[in-house]
Every structure is written in C-alpha cells, then in structure tokens.
Amino acid sequence: MAQSSVEPPNGMSEIQAYSIFLENYKSDSFESAIEFGRWMWLGMPETIEGYSRFDLKRNLNRLVKAYNGLAENKQDPSLKEAYVDTALSIYDKMFEKYADATSDHYSWYISRGRMYQTHSGVIDNAPLKAAEDYYQAFQLRPEEFTNYGNGYYMRVMLQEMKADGKKDQSLAIMKKAEPFATEKLKKSFNDMRSDLFESPEERITFLEGQLEENPQNEEALKSLRDLYDDQDMTEKARDASKKLYDLNPSYENIMTLSDFAISNANNDMAIKYLKEAMDKADTDKQRANITIKISNTYLNMEQLQSARQFARSAIDYDSDWGAPYIQIADIYAQAVSKCTSDRKMDRKDKTVYWLVLDYLDEAKQVDPSTTSEVERKYKSYSPVTPTNEEKFFWQPSLKEGEDFKIDSSLMECYGWINETTTVR
C-alpha cells in the first residue's frame, strides 16, 4: 500500500501490466488487479505505447472499484480503512486532473457518495460527506438526480442536511427539485418540510409564501389545507379546499368541499358537490358512500322521500352494507315524528315502527358489524310499537306474522311509504 513507484511491477512493460490488470479486474480478482494496476493512478499516464485505445479515466474508475471491492471483503478495520483511503485518493486525483470534465463529475460524485455510505464505519463524518457529494451531483444535473434511484439519494442527502442543521439549504433544494419529482417523492418533501419547522405556524408561513410564488401549487395547497384543519382554522381550510377544487375538481377535492358544506349545514351546496362527486367516483363503494351522505343531507332537510331514494341507491351499490338499511329505519322513524308533530301519537302511527324494526333486522343480517348500533336503536323503537291491548281494541283480527300495509290507508301522511311489514 505504501509503494510509490510509478512503473509497472516486475520490470514489465506498461502494456503487459495493463493486460494482466484488465484480465484480473474483469474476473473480480481485485487484489491481483491492484498489484498490476496501481502504477496507473500513481503515474497517471494518458497513453500506453502500443495500445491506442487506452483510456485513463476509465481505468481509474476500474481501480476505484477494485480498491472498494477489496475493502468490502476485509474484516480487519485497519486494512479496510487503508483500501478505502486509497480509493478516495484516486477520486481526488481524478477531480484534480479532469477539473473541466463536468459530464464525468456527476457519476463520480454519486459513486464516491455511495462509497462513503458503504464504509461509514471507517470514515469520519461519512454520512455528511456522502450528502455533500450528492449535493454536488444535484447541482450538476438537478432533473436527473432528483429521481435517481427512485429518489433514494435525494432523500438521503436531505436527511443528512437536516441532521446537520442545514434547514435553509434543504428547503432550497426541495424547491428546486419539486418540478422534477415524482408524486411519491413530493410527499417525502412535504414530510421533510414538516420536520424542518419547529411549529405549525412556521410551516403555515412557509407554505403561504410558496403559494404567493405559485398559486397553482397543489401540493402546497393540500398541505396548507391540512394544517389549517389541524389548527382549527376552519374558514381558511375551506378556502384552501375551494382553491384546490378550482384547480383540480377531483373526487377527493369535491368530497372535501362537500364535507365542509355538510358541517356548515349548507345542505343545498352539499348535495350539489355530492352529486358532482358521483361522476368522479371509481368504485361502487365510493358511490354507496356518496349516496348515503346525500340521503343524510335530505333527511336533515326533512325531505324524507328523497332521503329514502338515495338510501335505496346505496343498497344497490353495496347490498352487504348495513348503514343504508339503518338509514331507512331512521327515515321512517322521522316520518312518524313528522306526522305527529301537531298531535298525539296513536296506535296507527305506532305500526310504522314495525317497518322500522324490519329494516334494523335486515341491517344486522347483511352486516353483522352493525349489531351494536341495531340493538341500541331497537331499545328506542321497540317499546313504541303497538301493545297487544292497542291491537285488540283497534283491530281484533290482527295476528302476529300477518302482512300489514303502511300507506295512505293508514294515514295520508304515510302514503309515500307504501311498504308492507308484518304484525309483531
């Protein structure tokens, strides 16, 4: 390792030594390759007599790989360190000799950075040195480096800079890289930015500044909306959601706006957004979720027939989901409240609760996960059904298990229901 001769070993000619070096290098016999090749990095010959295709840069890279390969195979830390130091010395010579070869520098910075990572146990401050090399590669080719290795090297660089307290530099790098980054890497950038700021207020200020520079930055808007929401800044969260919707009326953005409208009891606007989301939904599960939300909104508006219509649609989209059946049970229970709003409930009204219980039974049957909710509602509705005494004095012929129609023959206000239940 201490040899300083720039001549090939054993009195060989340069072309002889080079031939043996190359043969051993190609067979991964790195120790022999180094024995017959170290003279090249010590003397840095641009040419070899008798071999016009000799390329010094290419062979210096081969020597780096040979020294690195030996280092990886050595258990003795002192030997490992010695081989790594030599490989790093070769890199120093390469950068010095070919100072203007920036097209080569890009790959050299990346490969040297990987070496720092691989041998971090024998190199002082290896992770930070690797990050510095990756930064140099990024500066040379920002678009190419950003997604190199599926963004791995970019993430490594930023994590080390963050650990070293280089907050402003990290933010500047992400800003420069974002136009080239994949969606997955952009999400990593957002997570890293969150970690860089000491408080939500700092993060909000930063994102608001990003939007001033580029009002169409969807990623910044999404992050800002979530931060506003976390900080209970409801009005600002709603405004950010509306801007996202205006930029991209996607399923997610429409549903977010519908949720804001629902929470503000803006029922007409909620229904508008929910019906719009139906055109963007990809699955029947999404469509079922939308229709049950529409049904709930109509129920809040006491538009019971429309509420039932959309609850039935939810069943059509997902017949194994218990929520729509419970929804219809609640709609019919509200029908009783509406019909008796200006009078006392009588035994005719109470028969509607037989139908309510039918739908609760159906919910539990198709979706056992609803059992707890069904049993809770049963305790509310079951005691309100007609007693045996009420049935006897009203219609003595009524027998348990018989069909019973809930329609206008019962009362005009129940005409829209038009369903058959059974006597209980």
GIWOVEN-V481019 format. One record per backbone hydrogen bond with DSSP energy under -1.0 kcal/mol. NH is the residue of the N-H (numbers start at 1). CO is the residue of the C=O. If there is no record, write none. Layout:
BEGIN
nh->{NH	NH}
co->{CO	CO}
END
This chain:
BEGIN
nh->{12	17	18	19	20	21	22	23	24	25	26	28	29	30	33	34	35	36	38	40	42	43	44	51	54	59	60	61	62	63	64	65	66	67	68	69	70	71	72	73	80	81	82	83	84	85	86	87	88	89	90	91	92	93	94	95	96	97	98	101	102	104	105	106	108	109	110	111	112	113	114	115	116	117	118	119	120	122	126	129	130	131	132	133	134	135	136	137	138	139	140	141	145	146	148	150	152	155	156	157	158	159	160	161	162	163	164	165	166	167	170	171	172	173	174	175	176	177	178	180	181	186	187	188	189	190	191	192	193	194	195	196	197	203	204	205	206	207	208	209	210	211	212	213	214	217	218	221	222	223	224	225	226	227	228	229	230	231	232	233	234	237	238	239	240	241	242	243	244	245	246	247	248	250	254	255	256	257	258	259	260	261	262	263	264	265	266	267	270	271	272	273	274	275	276	277	278	280	281	287	288	289	290	291	292	293	294	295	296	297	298	299	300	301	302	303	304	307	308	309	310	311	312	313	314	315	316	317	318	321	326	327	328	329	330	331	332	333	334	335	336	337	338	339	340	341	343	350	352	353	354	356	357	358	359	360	361	362	363	364	365	366	367	370	371	374	375	376	377	378	379	381	382	384	385	391	392	393	394	395	398	401	402	404	406	410	411	414	415	417	418	419	421	423}
co->{9	13	14	15	16	17	18	19	20	21	22	25	24	28	29	30	31	32	34	37	38	39	40	48	51	55	56	57	58	59	60	61	62	63	64	65	66	67	68	69	76	77	78	79	80	81	82	83	84	85	86	87	88	89	90	91	92	93	94	98	100	101	101	102	104	105	106	107	108	109	110	111	112	113	114	115	117	119	123	125	126	127	128	129	130	131	132	133	134	135	136	137	141	142	145	147	149	151	152	153	154	155	156	157	158	159	160	162	161	165	166	167	168	169	170	171	172	173	174	177	177	182	183	184	185	186	187	188	189	190	191	192	193	199	200	201	202	203	204	205	206	207	208	209	210	214	216	217	218	219	220	221	222	223	224	225	226	227	229	228	232	233	234	235	236	237	238	239	240	241	242	243	244	248	250	251	252	253	254	255	256	257	258	259	260	262	261	265	266	267	268	269	270	271	272	273	274	277	277	283	284	285	286	287	288	289	290	291	292	293	294	295	296	297	299	298	302	303	304	305	306	307	308	309	310	311	312	313	314	318	322	323	324	325	326	327	328	329	330	331	332	333	334	335	336	338	340	346	349	350	351	352	353	354	355	356	357	358	359	360	361	362	363	367	368	370	371	372	373	374	375	377	378	381	382	387	388	389	390	391	395	423	399	421	419	407	407	411	412	414	414	406	404	402}
END
